[in-house]
Amino acid sequence: MIPNAELYNPSTEYADKLVTRIGQTPAWIAKRIGVTDRRIRYILDGSRTVKGVTSPIQMTYTEQFALECLVAEAKTNSPIARASPELEPACLTYECPSFLGSTFRTVNAH
């Protein structure tokens, strides 16, 4: 997958679609992309409250890119994930590292 920050979409709706498409728990996803499951929950909620003060939270482009890589992996390995084309990631072509090794795979979104 080739990064392109022009495709950045920090909306909670897009994050939720990506998480849904991955088809795993927030804790599973968090572990794979190097964040806490709390961070994933904040991204999906769009905010966090600490000591009674609520602050808006958006996913970073780096987090979005990592989620899109997981979507690409899920799409290539799951017939259920492939059943929802309306949840396609913003990128058209991916080069994602295989999570089973160090090889690269190209996946076309359309």
For each residue, the residues with C-beta under 8 A, 3 or more apart:
1: 65 68 69 72 91 93 94 95 96
2: 91 93 94 95
3: 61 65
4: 7 91
5: 8 61
6:
7: 4 90 91
8: 5 61 64
9: 14 64 90
10: 14 15 58 59 60 61 64
11: 14 15 58
12: 15 16 43 44 45 46 58
13: 16 17
14: 9 10 11 17 18 64 90
15: 10 11 12 18 19 43 44 59 64 67
16: 12 13 19 20 44
17: 13 14 20 21 87
18: 14 15 21 22 64 67 68 70 71 87 89
19: 15 16 22 26 29 40 44 67
20: 16 17 23 84 87
21: 17 18 71 74 75 81 84 87 89
22: 18 19 29 67 70 71 74 81
23: 20 74 78 80 81
24: 28 29 70 74
25: 28 29 37
26: 19 29 30 37 40 41 44
27: 30 31 37 40
28: 24 25 31 32
29: 19 22 24 25 26 32 33 37 40 67 70
30: 26 27 33 34 35 36 37 39 40
31: 27 28 34 37
32: 28 29 66 70 99
33: 29 30 63 66 67 70
34: 30 31 66
35: 30 39 40 63
36: 30 39 40
37: 25 26 27 29 30 31 40 41
38: 41 42
39: 30 35 36 42 43 63
40: 19 26 27 29 30 35 36 37 43 44
41: 26 37 38 44 45
42: 38 39 45 46 47 48 57
43: 12 15 39 40 46 57 58 59 63
44: 12 15 16 19 26 40 41
45: 12 41 42 48 57
46: 12 42 43 56 57 58
47: 42 54 55 56 57
48: 42 45 54 55 57
49: 52 53 54 55
50: 53 55
51:
52: 49
53: 49 50
54: 47 48 49
55: 47 48 49 50
56: 46 47
57: 42 43 45 46 47 48
58: 10 11 12 43 46
59: 10 15 43 63 64 67
60: 10 63 64
61: 3 5 8 10 64 65
62: 65 66
63: 33 35 39 43 59 60 66 67
64: 8 9 10 14 15 18 59 60 61 67 68
65: 1 3 61 62 68 69
66: 32 33 34 62 63 69 70
67: 15 18 19 22 29 33 59 63 64 70 71 89
68: 1 18 64 65 71 72 89 90 91 94
69: 1 65 66 72 73 94 96 97
70: 18 22 24 29 32 33 66 67 73 74
71: 18 21 22 67 68 74 75 81 87 89
72: 1 68 69 75 76 89 94 96 107 109
73: 69 70 76 77 96 98 99
74: 21 22 23 24 70 71 77 78 81
75: 21 71 72 78 81 82 107
76: 72 73 105 107
77: 73 74 81
78: 23 74 75 81 82
79: 82 83
80: 23 83
81: 21 22 23 71 74 75 77 78 84
82: 75 78 79 85
83: 79 80
84: 20 21 81 87
85: 82 88
86:
87: 17 18 20 21 71 84
88: 85 109 110
89: 18 21 67 68 71 72 94 109
90: 7 9 14 68
91: 1 2 4 7 68 94 109
92: 108 109 110
93: 1 2 106 107 108 109
94: 1 2 68 69 72 89 91 105 106 107 108 109
95: 1 2 104 105 106
96: 1 69 72 73 104 105 107
97: 69 102 103 104
98: 73 101 102 103 104 105
99: 32 73
100:
101: 98
102: 97 98
103: 97 98
104: 95 96 97 98
105: 76 94 95 96 98
106: 93 94 95
107: 72 75 76 93 94 96
108: 92 93 94
109: 72 88 89 91 92 93 94
110: 88 92
